[in-house]
Amino acid sequence: MTSSFIRHVVVVGGGSAGWLTAGLIAAEHGAAQPDGLRVTLIESPEVAAIGVGEGTWPSMRDTLRRIGVRESDFFRECDAAFKQGSLFARWVTGQDQDRYFHPFSLPQGFGDANLAARWQESYGNVPFAELASYQPHLCLQGRAPKQAATPEFAAVANYGYHLDAGKFGQFLKKHCLERLGVHYVPDHVLGIESHENGDIAALRTQAHGLLEGDLFIDCTGMRSLLLGQHYGVPFLGQKHLLFNDTALAVQVPYAREDRPIASQTTSTAQRAGWIWDIGLPSRRGVGHVYSSAHTSDEEAERALRAYVLHSGGPQDCPAPRKIGFEPGYRERFWHRNCVAVGLSSGFIEPLEASALALVELSAAMIADEMPVTRAQMDVTARRFNDTFRYRWERVIAFLKLHYVLSRREDSDYWLENRAPASIPDSLHELLALWRYRPPIRGDFPRIEEVFPTASWQYILYGMGWRSAPGSTARTDGDMADGYFREAADLARRMLPALPSNRELIDHIRTRGLPRI
Ligand SMILES: Cc1cc2nc3c(=O)[nH]c(=O)nc-3n(C[C@H](O)[C@H](O)[C@H](O)COP(=O)(O)OP(=O)(O)OC[C@H]3O[C@@H](n4cnc5c(N)ncnc54)[C@H](O)[C@@H]3O)c2cc1C
């Protein structure tokens, strides 16, 4: 069996992870052609997809382009909007005016000059991102990241999306079935039949009998039916590092249909967590993520309702939906002929929207490195496990960076978040390096890091970090000044030339964007 060819990939689960993975594999391996790889997706009619996950990274543009969807259709059918980054409010001191941006565009001249050193030396009272990048200024004015004449997926300013998770799943499903040749089995998986060597031979289903395959992709959400339940691959809990384990989510109507749509996700820190605020064309998605060890559900709901009211929402918003989760990830992701993608491989709080980015990276690596034979699969599995173990560790260190530099003292949550034992060793090490110099590309040596070096700088300096004096490295002051002027100049020229987020989205929904 080990020399047998991989001809049939079975994806279990029809949430965002299942459809994105099935779509990418089908598109890259000719599933719609008679000689292509056969791709089947089985989804239980009894178990709903999680239905949250509304913020993406710019990588989603590439993923959608690769699977061959039209961006205009995506905007129309997924209630999608542009996301140009995140705005963090009250994370540093907890005061009203405490805010900083993490935009998706790199600082002007990033990598050419030591921007951080010059900023600290001469402009320390201006927020780093607002000096080094034009993009926070576009966000502050609610501008779109492109014009009506800019082709699909092309950008003037780098962007990802906000979207309706339920509609996104339906949109991907339709595209996978109608265009990409994915076979669909609506059925509940009851059990697993194994080969003698322990590989999965087939899924036992409620209505369709046995469903055989060569490679099984576990996209069953937090159940982790194949990797976790069947194979018992251990779950590595991370609550000692990142405390949040519960979310309360609500959909908030706009006061009027023509209200501006925010160009960024706003994350507002609370006493025991933070609240996300995501603007879609038809509504906002708002949710409170918190640590159940540091607050009660009632208190968390009160904070959420106060936020909704304070941000222009109605007094009587519906009861929020509660979602519990165990922060962590699996010790391995690819085991024998089974690989987990999405929540079945792990989940850490939704700060910085890393979950869908990891789904895209997983789906892309499986599609790019699809083993031809079973014997080759063990090598691919080792490479996959090594890559994703590294990525999960990086995601955790990056998310933790948002907490460790806070100066908030209003609750045990914030104090305990800075306790040395709650900080991963890799982050301790990076902070030691950054005591005298900024994060540089060499600190993140792998290709396709989940978060680029610029993101680490935006958070580090946004949270108020200052390097200590003593470095003898060249500071490139004049060059940095030139880049800061360039960023300001770009903002000045872009602001009147770009439509508002809502104007452009309305245009896309009625007229569409030019095709590439
Ligand atoms: C509160 C919260 C906020 C989030 N926000 C973001 C965000 O802003 N950005 C981001 O990138 N991510 C976010 N995420 C993560 C994001 O929601 C998920 O990564 C994404 O939705 C993928 O989920 P999934 O497809 O892995 O699982 P699910 O959506 O849970 O899908 C599981 C699928 O498995 C199927 N299934 C289960 N059991 C069986 C069975 N026995 N037989 C057959 N099928 C079965 C179900 O029918 C379903 O189709 C958030 C998560 C949470 C909890």
The ligand as a MOL file (V3000), in Angstrom:
LIG
                    3D

  0  0  0     0  0            999 V3000
M  V30 BEGIN CTAB
M  V30 COUNTS 53 58 0 0 0
M  V30 BEGIN ATOM
M  V30 1 C -15.1320 33.7710 18.7280 0
M  V30 2 C -14.3230 33.4700 17.5070 0
M  V30 3 C -13.9670 34.5090 16.6500 0
M  V30 4 C -13.1870 34.2450 15.5290 0
M  V30 5 N -12.7880 35.2720 14.7280 0
M  V30 6 C -11.9300 35.0280 13.7090 0
M  V30 7 C -11.4680 36.0650 12.8730 0
M  V30 8 O -11.8400 37.2300 12.9920 0
M  V30 9 N -10.6010 35.7400 11.8970 0
M  V30 10 C -10.1590 34.4660 11.6830 0
M  V30 11 O -9.3220 34.2390 10.8230 0
M  V30 12 N -10.6470 33.4650 12.4200 0
M  V30 13 C -11.5020 33.7070 13.4230 0
M  V30 14 N -11.9710 32.6690 14.1630 0
M  V30 15 C -11.6460 31.2990 13.7610 0
M  V30 16 C -12.5550 30.8990 12.5870 0
M  V30 17 O -13.9070 30.9870 12.9750 0
M  V30 18 C -12.2520 29.4600 12.1340 0
M  V30 19 O -10.8820 29.3050 11.9410 0
M  V30 20 C -12.9440 29.1800 10.8190 0
M  V30 21 O -14.3120 29.4640 10.8850 0
M  V30 22 C -12.7620 27.7330 10.4030 0
M  V30 23 O -13.5610 26.8580 11.1730 0
M  V30 24 P -13.5610 25.3230 10.7860 0
M  V30 25 O -13.9760 25.2050 9.3680 0
M  V30 26 O -12.2530 24.7470 11.1750 0
M  V30 27 O -14.6340 24.6700 11.7550 0
M  V30 28 P -16.2560 24.7430 11.7330 0
M  V30 29 O -16.7470 26.0000 11.1320 0
M  V30 30 O -16.6750 24.4170 13.1270 0
M  V30 31 O -16.6950 23.5580 10.7650 0
M  V30 32 C -16.7250 22.2230 11.1790 0
M  V30 33 C -17.3930 21.3750 10.1170 0
M  V30 34 O -17.2200 19.9950 10.4650 0
M  V30 35 C -18.4150 19.3190 10.2100 0
M  V30 36 N -18.5090 18.1310 11.0650 0
M  V30 37 C -18.3510 18.0460 12.4120 0
M  V30 38 N -18.5640 16.7710 12.8270 0
M  V30 39 C -18.8370 16.0480 11.7210 0
M  V30 40 C -19.1670 14.6840 11.4870 0
M  V30 41 N -19.2580 13.7820 12.4830 0
M  V30 42 N -19.4130 14.2730 10.2150 0
M  V30 43 C -19.3300 15.1530 9.1770 0
M  V30 44 N -19.0210 16.4560 9.3460 0
M  V30 45 C -18.7950 16.8930 10.6020 0
M  V30 46 C -19.5230 20.3230 10.5110 0
M  V30 47 O -20.7240 19.9810 9.8380 0
M  V30 48 C -18.8890 21.6120 9.9480 0
M  V30 49 O -19.2140 21.7080 8.5750 0
M  V30 50 C -12.7770 32.9130 15.2610 0
M  V30 51 C -13.1640 31.8700 16.1100 0
M  V30 52 C -13.9140 32.1440 17.2250 0
M  V30 53 C -14.3020 31.0000 18.1290 0
M  V30 END ATOM
M  V30 BEGIN BOND
M  V30 1 1 1 2
M  V30 2 1 2 3
M  V30 3 2 2 52
M  V30 4 2 3 4
M  V30 5 1 4 5
M  V30 6 1 4 50
M  V30 7 2 5 6
M  V30 8 1 6 7
M  V30 9 1 6 13
M  V30 10 2 7 8
M  V30 11 1 7 9
M  V30 12 1 9 10
M  V30 13 2 10 11
M  V30 14 1 10 12
M  V30 15 2 12 13
M  V30 16 1 13 14
M  V30 17 1 14 15
M  V30 18 1 14 50
M  V30 19 1 15 16
M  V30 20 1 16 17
M  V30 21 1 16 18
M  V30 22 1 18 19
M  V30 23 1 18 20
M  V30 24 1 20 21
M  V30 25 1 20 22
M  V30 26 1 22 23
M  V30 27 1 23 24
M  V30 28 2 24 25
M  V30 29 1 24 26
M  V30 30 1 24 27
M  V30 31 1 27 28
M  V30 32 2 28 29
M  V30 33 1 28 30
M  V30 34 1 28 31
M  V30 35 1 31 32
M  V30 36 1 32 33
M  V30 37 1 33 34
M  V30 38 1 33 48
M  V30 39 1 34 35
M  V30 40 1 35 36
M  V30 41 1 35 46
M  V30 42 1 36 37
M  V30 43 1 36 45
M  V30 44 2 37 38
M  V30 45 1 38 39
M  V30 46 1 39 40
M  V30 47 2 39 45
M  V30 48 1 40 41
M  V30 49 2 40 42
M  V30 50 1 42 43
M  V30 51 2 43 44
M  V30 52 1 44 45
M  V30 53 1 46 47
M  V30 54 1 46 48
M  V30 55 1 48 49
M  V30 56 2 50 51
M  V30 57 1 51 52
M  V30 58 1 52 53
M  V30 END BOND
M  V30 END CTAB
M  END
